[in-house]
């Protein structure tokens, strides 16, 4: 009996179809992937910013708290 054919489903396919802006950052804080919704939101094509290092995001005590002044 032969194994089933490999699935053509990938996370990139799922992300590309999403209406929500999504992006993937590597352990070195460099942008690895962003979906078309992210490109539209930021106005920047992924090809121009892929590999850019992202700055750290400040964490607050509560995710709903306003940012520190």
GIBELJO-V351395 format. One record per residue. N is the residue number from 1. RES is the residue in one small letter. PSI is psi in radians with two decimals (none if undefined). OMEGA is omega as a letter, one per 30 degrees, with the letter a starting at -180 (999 if undefined). BURIAL is I if it has 16 or more other C-alpha atoms within 10 Angstrom, else O. Layout:
N_RES_PSI_OMEGA_BURIAL, N_RES_PSI_OMEGA_BURIAL
This chain:
1_x_2.30_a_O, 2_x_2.64_l_O, 3_x_2.74_l_O, 4_x_2.69_l_O, 5_x_2.63_l_O, 6_x_2.56_l_O, 7_x_2.48_l_O, 8_x_0.00_a_O, 9_x_2.29_l_O, 10_x_2.83_l_O, 11_x_-0.56_l_O, 12_x_-0.65_l_O, 13_x_-0.78_l_O, 14_x_-0.82_a_O, 15_x_-0.70_a_I, 16_x_-0.53_a_I, 17_x_-0.23_a_O, 18_x_2.49_l_O, 19_x_-0.19_l_O, 20_x_2.36_l_O, 21_x_2.14_a_I, 22_x_2.59_l_O, 23_x_2.77_a_I, 24_x_2.28_l_O, 25_x_2.35_l_I, 26_x_3.05_l_O, 27_x_-0.39_l_O, 28_x_0.21_l_O, 29_x_0.42_l_O, 30_x_2.47_a_I, 31_x_2.14_a_I, 32_x_-0.67_a_I, 33_x_2.54_l_I, 34_x_2.46_a_I, 35_x_2.96_a_I, 36_x_-0.57_l_I, 37_x_-0.64_l_I, 38_x_-0.74_l_I, 39_x_-0.73_l_I, 40_x_-0.73_a_O, 41_x_-0.76_a_O, 42_x_-0.35_a_O, 43_x_0.25_a_O, 44_x_2.30_l_O, 45_x_2.52_l_O, 46_x_-0.66_a_I, 47_x_-0.47_a_O, 48_x_-0.40_a_O, 49_x_-0.09_l_O, 50_x_2.33_a_O, 51_x_-0.09_l_I, 52_x_2.48_l_O, 53_x_2.27_a_O, 54_x_2.50_l_O, 55_x_2.77_a_O, 56_x_2.59_l_O, 57_x_2.30_l_O, 58_x_2.36_l_O, 59_x_2.37_l_O, 60_x_2.97_a_O, 61_x_-0.61_a_O, 62_x_2.42_l_O, 63_x_-0.25_a_O, 64_x_0.02_a_O, 65_x_2.57_l_O, 66_x_2.69_l_O, 67_x_2.65_l_O, 68_x_2.58_a_O, 69_x_none_999_O
